Amino acid sequence: MTTFIRSWKRVTLFQKYELPQTLSRTNVSVASFGNQILACNTSGRVTLYNSSFEVKQVINLEHEIAIQQILWIDNDRFLLFYNFGEQDGPSFLVIYAFSCLQDDISSEKKFSLVSSNKFIVDEQPHPIVAVSESLTDKYLACGFGGHVLTFYGTPFRERGLRIAFDFKLSEPVTSLAFHKSEDLILYVSTTNKTYSIKGKNLTTLDTLGTSINCSSGYNEQNISTLTTTSPSFICSRSDGLTFYFPSQDKVCFTFPGEKHFLATQGPILALLYSPAITDPSVSGLPNSRKSLSSSNSISGLEGDRLATSVSRLLLIDLPRKLIVWEGFLKDPSAQILSIDEGFLILTSVNSLLKLKRIDLNDEISMLSKKTMFDLAISLSQEKNMDSSFLQSLMIEYARFLFRKGDYSLSMDWYIKAIRSVNIPVVCLDFLKAERLDQLVRFIEALMRNDLANSDLKLLLLSCYVETKNLKGINKLIKIGGFTFNQAFDICHRSGFLEEAKHLGSRFNNHERVIDVLLEEKKYSEILDYMYEIAPIRLLPLLLRFGRVLLSNLPKETTDLFISFYSNNHKSKQSTQTKSQTKHEKSLRQAYLSLLPYANATPFGISSISADQSSERTEEKGDNEESQADESYVAPNPQTCFHIFLNHNSELIRFLEAVLPYVSEEYKTHINTCLFEAYIRESHFLQDENAQGVWKEKANLLLKDSEKHLDLNATFLISQILEFDDGVRFVQGKSGQTLDIFRSFCKHDDVGRAMEMVHAHGEDQSELYIMMLNYFASTSHLEPWAKEVKEVTEYIINHQLISPTQLAEILGKSDAITLGMIEEAIENATNRYESQISEKEKGIEMGKSEILELNKELSDLRTTAFVVQESKCSACNTDLELPMVHFRCRHSYHLRCIEDECIRCQWL
């Protein structure tokens, strides 16, 4: 803040009026309070005027005396001061106290004398030049000559005052002013010094004094950044203005020129002075451009009659650092009175001039025209103006600052008036000015106030991309509320691929992200991106893009399928540092066409509501997705089998990996598909050893997966791919043993045919006969002589066919010699002879038994026998009638048997 007052800004906030009334300068004392003016003449006449100088009351004192000082206490009370005495003797000080007597509200005020206090002063009589009061502390001060008297008590009752302190100074007093801070301070200005009095303590504040009427108390807000408190006393001197503070600090403002009168009205300081000769405002009169027009001349003099002796009246708004009125005055001895409406000037020619402050609206308008918007806004806030009017001022100020190029401060004011700004216009202005940092602040403020729709959020995203604000991009993507396609295009075209992927995740539009990556053939990045996707969202992407990925990254893609279908897939967050990307196009060229600001149309409230609804929907979707991931269950692996077409090795690896994790209902189809994959893999290889490995795996699968294998499909696959082991396995499981045996014989697989004979010959003896027929039909039997002997011997031993049929079968073969079957026939012959001998012996024994039986029957018919049994052969109790006796010597109670002997079954 500059302390050179004449360099402050100027704005005319007061209007000059010439009053038709006059006030004679013969009045010794004149004082004002509010809109009341009190004048006392030399004959003891006291006249009360209003602000228009209409006489409201005349009071005649009992003595014809000249009142020297008038002190207004408030609107209803005032004091009159008078000092008299002999030249060589003591003087007397008289204080008259007047108060208003008003019977009712409608009646006019009437002041009357309520008390008078008279004091003897041990000093020659001097005119009273200064008075001050602090009635809240019951103190009153009076200054005359080199004396300062302080009184304690109340002047509004008889003998209500007493002298508290008497300070004798070495120079005449020119001004007094009480100030209440922590302590009550009385400021005293003399012709040579400036003092402060606290209680009995007198302190010299300055070695400079002031003229009469050139100092005053000042209780307005702080006027300087150099201090933290408000000033309490002001003195005007030839070099400038000095403000004193309760802490005894002071601040000086440079303002050269002889000072004649100083008055205050609130924060406004009225200063009558004569400019110094070196003042540039004087040296150029009347042709200087700095001179004011004649309309501001208080005396109405023409500019060509002005000279350097002409005084100037200046009205200064100290807190706002403004010169609010300036004019010329021919009379340097004029007196200035402060009233509610402004100031009254009493000239030496008895004329009256009024400087009236313009009304509030005009003042605000004037400040705005002078581009003092900050002052206009603070005034509007202080006066509690309508909020719409206040915000219009803020917007106008923001536009002014924008035109000046102060974009940051301009945006500050736009944000303060955020609810009244034309949003599209502001956005376009800052876009065209390429001030994206401020545009970001503006849209972020709109979002905080729920005023940003999808288009604005899209513009904010564009700004973040342009300024490479990754944190802002990710935060905005998390918030959402804008169109996905356009936002994705912005991130993608600018090279922010990670953010584009984040956007796809946020909107569950992963297909668009992967399509872009496919166009750029970034297959590894596609897989990394898929690992970041929640499992519940991954299946459609795997089915759509799996074949392309499998063709380019078979191992990595297979790993992803295994992870997903084995129910072990968990999405992971990307931790890679976002790489810095190259950006070539400017924001206006690249993105302005995407936005609806070209026509600067207002944004609708409905779109804002829709955006808010969209944000709530997205948040709800995120929560649901998070919960769904917790209960993720892998689908049937069969859904992706088509992806592995022409990728048999990867299919085998996939099926083998997921097989332990799938449910029982899926295992049958997976085993069948895996069986087919094994067989196909063996067909693709030229190396017989490698083929054998895969065929062995297929056979192991047949043995180990009997419960989880589709036999019909396995049989069909085995037939199509000519895998005989599979055909025979199915035939065996379905009871087609003979068909399997014929298949072995067809392929001259004697070993496996014999295995079937050994396995199923006991139940199906025809296998031996068919085996013998095979041996009889083949010409190379040398390796199988042992098997020929075994089959022949089994047939002969078990008499499966007659000797004639056996001879007929063997007779067909040229390869079967007698030596091959000689031992078998010999063994059979020996066995037959042994059997015949045994049967003959059995016949002889049978004949002997028959003879014995015949003899026994004959004895039974002809010879009686004695029953000697005394106990029942069934219940082992004593026999009693009725009883039954058998010829086999067993006896029973009749109740214990039925028709035959229980032991011998004899009748």
C-alpha positions, 0 to 999 in steps of 0.5 A: 500500500502506498502512503502517498495519498495524492497517488490514490485512486479518485472517485466522486462519491459526494455531491455539492449543494449550496444552501440558501441559508447563511450562518454568521461567523460572529458565532463563537462556537459551532458543533454538530452531531448527527443531523443537528447543528448547534451554534452559540454567539457572543451574547449567550444565545444558543441556536439548534438547527437541523441539517437544512439549517432550519431553526429548531430551538433557541436557548438564551443563557442567563448571562451574556457570555460567549460559549467557547466550546460545545461538546455533544454527548449523544443525540439528546445531550450536549455540554457548553464550556465557558472560561472567564476571569481577571487577567491577574487572578484565577479563572473560572471554568463553567460547564453547562449540561443540557438534555432533551425533554420530550413528552411523546414521540410526535413532539419536537425535541426541546433541550433544557439546562439540567445542571451547571458545574463551576470550577476555579482554575489556578491559571490566567483565563485562556479560551477553551480550545479543546474538549473531549469526553468518555462518559462510560468511564465518567471522564471529561477533559478540557484544554486551554492555554497550557492546561489539561484538566480532567474531570471525574463524574457526571456533568448532568447533575449539580456538583456531579463533577470533580477535578481528577487531574491537572496537567500543566504543559509547556505549550498551548493545547490544540486538541483532545481526544479520549480513546478506550482500548484496554486502558482509557487513553487521552490524546493531547496535541499541542503546538509543539508536541503530541502526548498520551495520558494514561491515568496520571502518566503523561507520555510524549508520542511525538515531538511535532504538534498540530494547529487548532482543528488539525487533529481528531480522534479516529476509531474506524477500521485498520488503515495499514498493513503495517499494524494489526490494530485500528488507529485512535488519533490522527494529526495533520501536519504540513508533511502529511498525516500521522496516525497514532495507535494505543500501542504508541506506534504510528503510521505516516502518510505523505501528503504535503501542504499546509493544513487548515482544518481536519474533520472525520465522518465515519471512515471519511476524512475531510481535509482543508489544506493549501497545496505546496508550491511543488505540488504538480496539481497546483503548478499546472493550474488552470491548464493542468489536466490534473485540475478539477472542473469548476463544478467541483470548486466550492467557491464557484471561482473560474479556473483562470482566477485560481492561484497558488494561494487557493485552498483545496478540500479533500475527502479521503476514504482511508480504509479503502484508500480512495479520494472520494471528493476534491474541490477548491476553496477560496477561504482557508479559514472555513470550518467543516462540520460532520453530519450524517449526510456528509459535511457542512462547510461554513465559509468566511462570507457566511455561506453554507455548502453541503457535501452529501454522499450519494446513495448506495446504489449510485456509489456502487455503480460509480465504483464499478464504472471506475473498475473498483469492483473489489470496493463495490463488492465489499460495500455490497456485502457490508450493506447486505445487498441482494445476493443476485446483485452481488453476484452480478458484480462479482461476474462483472469484476471477473470479466474485467480481470479476464480482459486485463489478463489476470486469469487466476483472480478472475477465476476466483471471482467466477467461482464465488459467483458460481451459481450465476455465471454463464457456464458455456461462455466462461468455458469458451473464454478460458479455452480460447485463452488456453488457460486450462489450469483456471478452467480446471478450477472452474469445472471442479468448483461446478462439481463441488456445487453439483452444477456440472453435467456430463459435457462439463465433466468431459471437458474437465477430462480433456483438460486433465489429459492436456495438462497430464494430470494423472491424479485428476484423470483417475479421480474423475474416472472414479466419479464418472457421470459422462459419456464413455465413448467420447471420454475413451476417445480423448484418453486413447487419442492422447496416448493415455492408454492406462487411463483409457483402460481404467475408464473401460473398467469403470464403465464395464466396457472392456471390449472397446479397450481390447479392440483398440489394443488389438488394432495396435497389436499389443497382445501382451497388454491385452492379457495384462488388462484381462488379468485386471478385470473382475472374473465375473466380467471376463468370460465374454472377453475370453470367448470373443478375443481368445482365438486371436490371443491364442494364435499370437501368445499361445502359452500366456493365453492358455495360462489365462484360460487355466486360471479362469476355468480352474476357479483360481482367477482373481483380478489385480490392480495395475501397479505399473507407473504411468508412462509419460506420453507424447501429445501433439495436438492442442486441446482446442483443436483436438477436443473442442469439436467433441464438446457442445460449447461451440454455440454457447448454449446453457446447460439444462438442469435435466442433464445434470439430474441425469448425470447424478442418477448415472453416477448413483447407478455406476456406484451401485454397479461397482458395489454389486460387482465387488460382491459378485466377485466374492462368489465367482464360480468358473463356468463349464470348460466346454464353453471355450473348447471351440477357442482351441480349434487347431491348437491341440497342444494348448487344448491338452494342456488346458484340459489336463490343468482344469480337470482336477478343479471341475465338478463331477458333472463336467468330467465326462465331457472333459475326459472324452475331449482330452482322449480325442486330443491325445489321439489327434496329437499322436496323428500329428507326429511322425516319430513312432516313439512320440506317437506311442507316448500319446497313445499310451496316455490315451490308454491310461485315460481309458483305464483311469476314467471308466466312470467319466468317459462317454463310451459312444463318443469314445468309440466313434472317435476311435473309429474315425481316428483309427485308434483300435485300442479305443474301439476294442476298449469300448467293445469290451465294456459293451459286451462285444468281446467276439468283435474285439477278438476278431479285430485283433485277429484281423490285425494279426495281433496274436498277443492281444488275442491270446490275452482276450482268450485268457481273460474271457475263455472261461465264459466264452469258450468259443474264443478257443475255437475261433483262435484255433481257426485263426491259427489254421488260417495263417501261414506263419505259426513258428512264433506261436507254436506254444499258443497253438499247443495251448489252444488245441490242448484246451479244446481237447481237454474240455471237449469243446468240439468233437474229434472229427471237427478238430481234425477238420479244422486242423486239416485246413492248415498247412502250417500246423504239423503233427509235432505241434499237437502230438503232445496235446493228443497224447496227453488227451489220449492218456487222460481218456484212458485214465477216465475210462479205467476210473469209470470201469471201477465205478461200475464195479462198485455200483454193482456191489452196492446194488447187490447189498441193497437188494439183500437188505430189502429182502430182509426187511420184507421177511424178517421182524426186528426188535425196537429197543429205543426208550427215548425219542430220536427227535426231542430226546425225551422218554417215549410215550404213546402214541409213538412211531418206529422205523426199520432204521432203528429210530423211534419218535413221538407221533407229534415230533415227525410227519411222514419219514424218519427225520435222520434217515429220511426213510418212509 
